[in-house]
Amino acid sequence: MRISQAYLALYNALQACGWALVLANLLYGILRKDLPEQLYAAAGPITNVVQGASLLETVHAAIGLVPSSPLMSLMQWMGRSNVLFLILGPISQLHSSWWSVLMLATWALAEVIRYPQYALSSLGSCPAWLTWLRYTMFIPLYPAGVVAEMGLMVAALPDLAERKPYSLELPNPYNWAFSYHRFIQVVLALYPFLWWQLYSSLLRARSKKLAPQPPKASKSQ
């Protein structure tokens, strides 16, 4: 086994464990009939760790450890991290929103399938049923997660308009202005189109990955 294979297997296994802990905390809280803010308090900090660590996947793609696009990997990381770190985390009133629970739950459900599949694939021993789950469960989970992300962004707009975080107003030494509130409005307008681009690419990948393999021709005796 190459060092790169062992590293990727370990990285993906650790991510799988982290997301499994997120999902377990959410399920345990839901069974206890916890409120959304209690669910976020239990699962949010772990989500921050595993999502932050997933930036390594852009590095993996950039140095050729995995056959992925570094730009696509970075864009996916930035999309999630924007909602998690810049919106949900700092705006405490969003912690009591069921949008936050839906987002964390859909992320966790997807990742407890994806990361084990990656880990076992890097070792060349992934069972067919796990590959099927990996390329099937995203069909309902990905749209649900996107709806939750958009729900949180919409709910955050009044706070962003009032506090103006991450913004730069004129006059300033740079003679340049930036409104994070306006940026999120633009992101919301573009989200469905960006989402469909990625979703359709995943559907195409599913068709290729799960397509029946032609039988191998038998060798002549």
Backbone hydrogen bonds in HBPLUS format (Angstrom, degrees):
<---DONOR---> <-ACCEPTOR-->    atom                        ^
c    i                          cat <-CA-CA->   ^        H-A-AA   ^      H-
h    n   atom  resd res      DA  || num        DHA   H-A  angle D-A-AA Bond
n    s   type  num  typ     dist DA aas  dist angle  dist       angle   num
A0006-ALA N   A0002-ARG O   3.10 MM   4  6.46 161.9  2.13 152.0 156.5     1
A0007-TYR N   A0003-ILE O   2.83 MM   4  6.06 159.2  1.87 152.8 159.0     2
A0008-LEU N   A0004-SER O   2.95 MM   4  6.11 168.0  1.97 149.1 152.1     3
A0009-ALA N   A0005-GLN O   2.92 MM   4  6.08 159.2  1.96 149.1 155.3     4
A0010-LEU N   A0006-ALA O   2.93 MM   4  6.11 158.1  1.98 146.5 152.5     5
A0011-TYR N   A0007-TYR O   2.79 MM   4  6.03 169.5  1.80 159.4 162.4     6
A0012-ASN N   A0008-LEU O   2.96 MM   4  6.02 172.0  1.96 149.3 152.0     7
A0013-ALA N   A0009-ALA O   2.94 MM   4  5.98 147.9  2.04 139.7 149.2     8
A0014-LEU N   A0010-LEU O   2.91 MM   4  6.12 158.5  1.96 153.3 158.3     9
A0015-GLN N   A0011-TYR O   2.98 MM   4  6.27 158.2  2.03 150.3 156.7    10
A0016-ALA N   A0012-ASN O   2.89 MM   4  6.04 153.3  1.97 141.1 148.8    11
A0017-CYS N   A0013-ALA O   2.97 MM   4  6.26 154.0  2.04 145.4 152.0    12
A0018-GLY N   A0014-LEU O   2.94 MM   4  6.21 157.9  1.99 148.3 154.4    13
A0019-TRP N   A0015-GLN O   2.94 MM   4  6.18 168.1  1.96 157.0 159.0    14
A0020-ALA N   A0016-ALA O   2.88 MM   4  5.98 146.8  1.99 142.2 152.2    15
A0021-LEU N   A0017-CYS O   2.99 MM   4  6.22 145.8  2.11 143.3 151.7    16
A0022-VAL N   A0018-GLY O   3.07 MM   4  6.45 150.3  2.16 143.1 151.4    17
A0023-LEU N   A0019-TRP O   2.93 MM   4  6.20 165.3  1.95 150.2 153.3    18
A0024-ALA N   A0020-ALA O   2.83 MM   4  6.00 156.9  1.89 144.8 151.8    19
A0025-ASN N   A0021-LEU O   2.96 MM   4  6.10 161.1  2.00 147.9 152.3    20
A0026-LEU N   A0022-VAL O   3.04 MM   4  6.32 156.1  2.10 148.5 155.3    21
A0027-LEU N   A0023-LEU O   2.89 MM   4  6.10 168.4  1.90 155.6 158.6    22
A0028-TYR N   A0024-ALA O   2.88 MM   4  5.98 162.6  1.91 149.8 155.0    23
A0029-GLY N   A0025-ASN O   2.99 MM   4  6.07 158.1  2.04 141.3 147.6    24
A0030-ILE N   A0026-LEU O   2.84 MM   4  6.07 156.5  1.90 151.6 158.5    25
A0031-LEU N   A0027-LEU O   2.94 MM   4  6.13 158.2  1.99 148.5 154.1    26
A0032-ARG N   A0028-TYR O   3.08 MM   4  6.33 138.6  2.25 137.5 148.7    27
A0032-ARG N   A0029-GLY O   3.10 MM   3  4.97 123.3  2.44  90.2 105.0    28
A0034-ASP N   A0029-GLY O   2.84 MM   5  5.16 173.7  1.84 150.4 150.6    29
A0033-LYS N   A0030-ILE O   2.92 MM   3  4.78 152.6  1.99  99.9 108.3    30
A0038-GLN N   A0035-LEU O   2.96 MM   3  5.32 127.4  2.24 108.6 122.6    31
A0039-LEU N   A0035-LEU O   3.02 MM   4  6.37 154.3  2.09 154.4 162.6    32
A0040-TYR N   A0036-PRO O   2.82 MM   4  6.09 157.5  1.87 154.2 160.4    33
A0041-ALA N   A0037-GLU O   3.00 MM   4  6.09 154.2  2.07 135.3 142.6    34
A0042-ALA N   A0038-GLN O   3.09 MM   4  6.29 143.5  2.23 139.7 148.5    35
A0043-ALA N   A0039-LEU O   2.95 MM   4  6.12 159.1  1.99 150.9 156.5    36
A0044-GLY N   A0040-TYR O   2.61 MM   4  4.89 152.4  1.68 139.6 147.2    37
A0047-THR N   A0043-ALA O   3.06 MM   4  6.22 157.3  2.12 152.7 159.9    38
A0048-ASN N   A0044-GLY O   2.92 MM   4  6.23 152.1  2.00 155.1 163.0    39
A0049-VAL N   A0045-PRO O   3.26 MM   4  6.57 150.3  2.35 140.7 147.2    40
A0050-VAL N   A0046-ILE O   3.05 MM   4  6.41 170.1  2.06 162.1 161.9    41
A0051-GLN N   A0047-THR O   2.87 MM   4  5.83 160.6  1.91 151.4 157.7    42
A0052-GLY N   A0048-ASN O   2.94 MM   4  5.85 154.5  2.01 136.4 144.3    43
A0053-ALA N   A0049-VAL O   2.92 MM   4  6.11 158.6  1.96 148.5 154.6    44
A0054-SER N   A0050-VAL O   3.10 MM   4  6.19 130.5  2.35 133.1 144.8    45
A0054-SER N   A0051-GLN O   3.17 MM   3  5.12 133.1  2.40  93.5 106.3    46
A0055-LEU N   A0052-GLY O   3.27 MM   3  5.98 168.0  2.28 116.6 119.5    47
A0056-LEU N   A0053-ALA O   3.03 MM   3  6.00 168.3  2.04 126.2 129.3    48
A0057-GLU N   A0054-SER O   2.96 MM   3  5.52 156.9  2.02 112.5 119.1    49
A0058-THR N   A0055-LEU O   3.01 MM   3  5.59 145.3  2.13 114.1 122.5    50
A0059-VAL N   A0056-LEU O   3.00 MM   3  4.97 114.6  2.44  93.5 109.7    51
A0060-HIS N   A0056-LEU O   2.79 MM   4  6.16 156.6  1.85 152.9 160.1    52
A0061-ALA N   A0057-GLU O   3.07 MM   4  6.23 155.7  2.13 137.6 143.0    53
A0062-ALA N   A0058-THR O   2.90 MM   4  6.09 153.6  1.97 143.8 151.9    54
A0063-ILE N   A0059-VAL O   2.98 MM   4  6.17 152.7  2.06 156.9 161.4    55
A0065-LEU N   A0060-HIS O   2.81 MM   5  4.97 139.0  1.98 158.4 157.8    56
A0064-GLY N   A0061-ALA O   3.29 MM   3  5.15 156.7  2.35  97.6 104.3    57
A0073-SER N   A0069-SER O   2.95 MM   4  6.13 163.1  1.98 154.6 159.7    58
A0074-LEU N   A0070-PRO O   2.87 MM   4  6.02 157.1  1.92 146.2 152.5    59
A0075-MET N   A0071-LEU O   2.90 MM   4  6.10 158.6  1.95 149.2 155.1    60
A0076-GLN N   A0072-MET O   3.00 MM   4  6.20 159.2  2.04 148.8 153.9    61
A0077-TRP N   A0073-SER O   3.02 MM   4  6.24 157.1  2.07 145.2 151.8    62
A0078-MET N   A0074-LEU O   2.84 MM   4  6.04 162.3  1.87 152.9 157.8    63
A0079-GLY N   A0075-MET O   2.92 MM   4  6.06 153.4  1.99 145.5 152.6    64
A0080-ARG N   A0076-GLN O   3.21 MM   4  6.45 168.9  2.23 150.8 152.1    65
A0081-SER N   A0077-TRP O   2.86 MM   4  5.93 166.4  1.87 153.5 158.1    66
A0082-ASN N   A0078-MET O   2.86 MM   4  5.76 151.3  1.94 142.8 149.1    67
A0084-LEU N   A0080-ARG O   2.91 MM   4  6.14 165.7  1.93 156.2 161.0    68
A0085-PHE N   A0081-SER O   2.76 MM   4  5.45 160.1  1.80 143.7 150.1    69
A0086-LEU N   A0082-ASN O   3.15 MM   4  5.22 140.4  2.31 119.8 131.4    70
A0088-LEU N   A0083-VAL O   2.77 MM   5  5.97 177.8  1.77 169.0 169.3    71
A0089-GLY N   A0084-LEU O   3.05 MM   5  6.03 149.1  2.15 142.7 151.6    72
A0091-ILE N   A0087-ILE O   3.26 MM   4  6.04 150.2  2.35 148.2 155.5    73
A0094-LEU N   A0091-ILE O   3.01 MM   3  5.77 152.2  2.09 120.4 128.2    74
A0095-HIS N   A0092-SER O   2.99 MM   3  5.39 151.3  2.07 109.4 118.2    75
A0096-SER N   A0093-GLN O   3.40 MM   3  5.83 155.8  2.47 104.6 110.6    76
A0097-SER N   A0094-LEU O   3.02 MM   3  5.10 161.8  2.05 111.0 113.1    77
A0100-SER N   A0097-SER O   3.14 MM   3  5.67 137.5  2.33 107.7 116.4    78
A0102-LEU N   A0098-TRP O   2.93 MM   4  6.17 164.9  1.95 152.9 156.7    79
A0103-MET N   A0099-TRP O   2.92 MM   4  6.08 160.5  1.95 148.8 154.0    80
A0104-LEU N   A0100-SER O   3.03 MM   4  6.20 173.2  2.04 150.4 152.2    81
A0105-ALA N   A0101-VAL O   2.87 MM   4  5.94 158.8  1.92 149.9 156.7    82
A0106-THR N   A0102-LEU O   2.94 MM   4  6.04 165.5  1.96 150.5 154.1    83
A0107-TRP N   A0103-MET O   3.00 MM   4  6.13 163.6  2.02 151.9 157.0    84
A0108-ALA N   A0104-LEU O   2.92 MM   4  6.02 165.5  1.94 145.9 150.5    85
A0109-LEU N   A0105-ALA O   2.88 MM   4  6.03 164.5  1.91 151.5 155.9    86
A0110-ALA N   A0106-THR O   3.07 MM   4  6.15 158.0  2.12 143.8 149.5    87
A0111-GLU N   A0107-TRP O   2.92 MM   4  6.14 158.6  1.97 152.4 158.9    88
A0112-VAL N   A0108-ALA O   2.95 MM   4  6.06 150.7  2.03 154.2 159.5    89
A0113-ILE N   A0110-ALA O   3.28 MM   3  5.57 151.3  2.37 102.1 110.5    90
A0114-ARG N   A0110-ALA O   2.94 MM   4  6.15 165.4  1.96 149.4 154.2    91
A0115-TYR N   A0111-GLU O   3.05 MM   4  5.70 164.4  2.07 139.0 143.2    92
A0117-GLN N   A0113-ILE O   3.20 MM   4  6.29 154.9  2.27 144.9 152.4    93
A0118-TYR N   A0114-ARG O   2.90 MM   4  6.20 153.2  1.97 151.0 158.9    94
A0119-ALA N   A0115-TYR O   2.84 MM   4  6.04 163.1  1.87 153.1 157.8    95
A0120-LEU N   A0116-PRO O   2.94 MM   4  6.09 170.9  1.95 152.8 154.5    96
A0121-SER N   A0117-GLN O   2.92 MM   4  5.92 150.0  2.01 140.0 149.3    97
A0122-SER N   A0118-TYR O   2.92 MM   4  6.08 151.0  2.00 148.6 155.3    98
A0123-LEU N   A0120-LEU O   3.09 MM   3  5.09 136.5  2.29  94.7 107.1    99
A0125-SER N   A0120-LEU O   2.93 MM   5  5.33 169.8  1.94 151.3 148.6   100
A0124-GLY N   A0121-SER O   2.94 MM   3  4.75 151.1  2.03  96.8 106.2   101
A0130-LEU N   A0127-PRO O   3.20 MM   3  5.58 129.3  2.47 104.8 116.5   102
A0131-THR N   A0127-PRO O   3.27 MM   4  6.65 156.9  2.33 150.2 156.7   103
A0132-TRP N   A0128-ALA O   2.91 MM   4  6.18 154.5  1.97 149.3 156.8   104
A0133-LEU N   A0129-TRP O   2.99 MM   4  6.24 155.2  2.05 140.6 146.8   105
A0134-ARG N   A0130-LEU O   2.88 MM   4  6.09 161.0  1.91 148.2 153.6   106
A0135-TYR N   A0131-THR O   3.05 MM   4  6.27 153.9  2.12 148.5 154.1   107
A0136-THR N   A0133-LEU O   3.16 MM   3  5.05 165.6  2.18 105.0 108.4   108
A0137-MET N   A0133-LEU O   2.91 MM   4  5.57 171.6  1.92 150.2 153.0   109
A0139-ILE N   A0136-THR O   3.02 MM   3  5.73 155.9  2.08 118.1 124.9   110
A0141-LEU N   A0137-MET O   3.17 MM   4  6.22 163.9  2.20 152.8 155.6   111
A0142-TYR N   A0138-PHE O   2.89 MM   4  5.12 160.8  1.93 128.1 134.3   112
A0144-ALA N   A0140-PRO O   3.34 MM   4  6.42 159.6  2.39 143.0 149.0   113
A0145-GLY N   A0141-LEU O   2.88 MM   4  6.06 156.6  1.93 152.6 158.9   114
A0146-VAL N   A0142-TYR O   3.00 MM   4  6.23 158.4  2.04 152.9 158.7   115
A0147-VAL N   A0143-PRO O   2.93 MM   4  6.15 160.7  1.97 152.5 157.3   116
A0148-ALA N   A0144-ALA O   3.05 MM   4  6.28 155.2  2.12 143.8 150.5   117
A0149-GLU N   A0145-GLY O   2.91 MM   4  6.18 157.3  1.96 148.7 155.0   118
A0150-MET N   A0146-VAL O   2.91 MM   4  6.15 163.0  1.94 152.5 156.8   119
A0151-GLY N   A0147-VAL O   2.82 MM   4  6.00 150.4  1.91 143.6 152.8   120
A0152-LEU N   A0148-ALA O   2.97 MM   4  6.25 152.9  2.05 149.1 155.1   121
A0153-MET N   A0149-GLU O   3.02 MM   4  6.32 156.1  2.08 146.7 153.5   122
A0154-VAL N   A0150-MET O   2.89 MM   4  6.11 163.2  1.92 153.8 157.9   123
A0155-ALA N   A0151-GLY O   2.99 MM   4  6.13 160.4  2.03 143.0 148.9   124
A0156-ALA N   A0152-LEU O   2.94 MM   4  6.06 132.1  2.18 138.9 151.4   125
A0156-ALA N   A0153-MET O   3.18 MM   3  5.03 130.0  2.44  90.8 104.3   126
A0157-LEU N   A0154-VAL O   3.23 MM   3  5.42 150.0  2.32 104.1 112.4   127
A0160-LEU N   A0156-ALA O   2.95 MM   4  6.14 162.4  1.98 160.3 166.1   128
A0161-ALA N   A0157-LEU O   2.87 MM   4  6.03 153.8  1.94 154.5 161.2   129
A0162-GLU N   A0158-PRO O   3.05 MM   4  6.24 147.6  2.16 142.3 150.7   130
A0163-ARG N   A0159-ASP O   2.88 MM   4  5.98 178.1  1.88 160.9 161.5   131
A0164-LYS N   A0160-LEU O   2.94 MM   4  5.19 144.1  2.07 127.0 137.2   132
A0168-LEU N   A0178-PHE O   2.74 MM  10  4.86 159.2  1.78 139.6 146.6   133
A0178-PHE N   A0168-LEU O   2.77 MM  10  4.86 156.7  1.83 135.1 141.4   134
A0175-ASN N   A0172-ASN O   2.99 MM   3  5.40 155.9  2.05 116.0 123.5   135
A0183-PHE N   A0179-SER O   2.91 MM   4  6.16 152.7  1.99 144.3 153.0   136
A0184-ILE N   A0180-TYR O   2.91 MM   4  6.17 156.1  1.96 151.5 155.6   137
A0185-GLN N   A0181-HIS O   3.17 MM   4  6.48 149.6  2.26 140.9 149.3   138
A0186-VAL N   A0182-ARG O   2.98 MM   4  6.32 153.6  2.05 150.1 156.8   139
A0187-VAL N   A0183-PHE O   2.86 MM   4  6.17 158.0  1.91 149.1 155.9   140
A0188-LEU N   A0184-ILE O   2.85 MM   4  6.05 158.3  1.89 148.4 153.6   141
A0189-ALA N   A0185-GLN O   3.09 MM   4  6.35 149.0  2.19 140.4 148.4   142
A0190-LEU N   A0186-VAL O   2.98 MM   4  6.27 146.7  2.09 148.4 157.8   143
A0190-LEU N   A0187-VAL O   3.12 MM   3  5.10 120.2  2.50  93.7 108.5   144
A0191-TYR N   A0187-VAL O   2.75 MM   4  5.72 135.5  1.94 150.4 162.9   145
A0193-PHE N   A0190-LEU O   3.00 MM   3  5.51 121.0  2.36 114.2 128.6   146
A0194-LEU N   A0190-LEU O   2.96 MM   4  6.17 166.7  1.98 161.3 165.7   147
A0195-TRP N   A0191-TYR O   2.71 MM   4  5.75 160.8  1.75 156.5 162.8   148
A0196-TRP N   A0192-PRO O   3.00 MM   4  6.11 156.0  2.06 137.9 143.8   149
A0197-GLN N   A0193-PHE O   3.14 MM   4  6.39 153.5  2.22 144.4 150.9   150
A0198-LEU N   A0194-LEU O   3.24 MM   4  6.57 163.6  2.27 152.0 154.6   151
A0199-TYR N   A0195-TRP O   2.79 MM   4  5.93 165.4  1.81 157.3 162.5   152
A0200-SER N   A0196-TRP O   2.83 MM   4  5.76 165.0  1.85 146.8 150.7   153
A0201-SER N   A0197-GLN O   3.20 MM   4  6.32 147.5  2.31 134.8 143.5   154
A0202-LEU N   A0198-LEU O   2.96 MM   4  6.26 148.1  2.06 147.1 155.9   155
A0203-LEU N   A0199-TYR O   2.94 MM   4  6.27 149.2  2.03 146.0 154.9   156
A0204-ARG N   A0200-SER O   2.97 MM   4  6.24 151.9  2.05 143.1 150.2   157
A0205-ALA N   A0201-SER O   2.94 MM   4  6.18 154.6  2.00 141.8 149.1   158
A0206-ARG N   A0202-LEU O   2.84 MM   4  6.07 147.8  1.94 143.0 152.1   159
A0207-SER N   A0203-LEU O   3.02 MM   4  6.32 156.1  2.08 145.3 150.7   160
A0208-LYS N   A0204-ARG O   3.12 MM   4  6.44 156.0  2.18 148.4 154.1   161
A0209-LYS N   A0205-ALA O   2.84 MM   4  5.98 164.4  1.86 151.6 156.5   162
A0210-LEU N   A0206-ARG O   2.87 MM   4  5.83 164.3  1.90 154.8 157.9   163
